[in-house]
């Protein structure tokens, strides 16, 4: 059993029957009140982030969540198909709603981490920064910096990213998969 002192960032525990990962925690003690732990936690099944306060007397069960390597295969009609890296015949699918914005950064045959809870894959984890080829970028127009010097480009996965004016079609750019923001240009076309 975990107490509130054990709820540190990265710890996975069971809350209301579902696994949650602690993103941030802060002990708060005000005068004449009992101390509380303010936490920001993420549901590993549906990806929702909650802010909750816990009292010192509360205890939690540690979640048995395992990280396994999987390969992304393809996408068809709102279903995203994956397989085990060691045995490609062990396939499973996750829905568009479950993946959320992660679906925009999946490339066929890429190896990623998946969360396994009670013998079932519940979600995936992408690298924070990934490299993509720009497949479509509007041309630069001299003096077009009234909007901050950015333009919307389409990357190879189909996602649209706001990039600086100097990025052109064919360039390789690094994108933050958590925020969907451009980080840097890795290679010029």
Beta strands, then each sheet from edge to edge (+ up, - down):
strand 1: 12-15
strand 2: 18-28
strand 3: 36-43
strand 4: 49-55
strand 5: 61-62
strand 6: 65-76
strand 7: 79-84
strand 8: 91-95
strand 9: 111-117
strand 10: 120-125
strand 11: 129-137
strand 12: 150-155
strand 13: 160-164
strand 14: 172-176
strand 15: 181-187
sheet 1: 4+ 3- 2+ 1- 5+
sheet 2: 8+ 7- 6+ 9- 10+
sheet 3: 13+ 12- 11+ 14- 15+
end
